[in-house]
Amino acid sequence: MTTESRRIARERRTMEVMLKLYCHDRHGIAEGLCEGCGSLRAYAFERLEGCLFKLNKPTCLKCPVHCYRRDMRELVREVMRYAGPRMLRRHPVLAVLHFWDKHYTQPQ
């Protein structure tokens, strides 16, 4: 697996974990995702695949190109506001890597 594909795979994994935390706690889904969160997951994964920055991908918050539609961007923000603080306890490695990306990765 190339560095580029590992980076995108980690982004995918982080989004998946955040959505599962959010959906489980907010929508009461024990396994998997509800229909709305599943649609958001598919949309986010589609955007990750088409990311212009790939290897040097910043977090979406710092990205100079906003590829999410406004409504989807708001949904992702809501998920991240909820799941972000809970990630450190439940998925510490992903949380630390996401924090690192958020503060130290810049697009080229």
Secondary structure, DSSP 8 states (H G I E B T S, - for coil): --HHHHHHHHHHHHHHHHHHHHHHHHH--SSS--HHHHHHHHHHHHHHHT-SSGGG---GGG-SS--S-HHHHHHHHHHHHHHHHHHHHH-HHHHHHHHHHHHH----
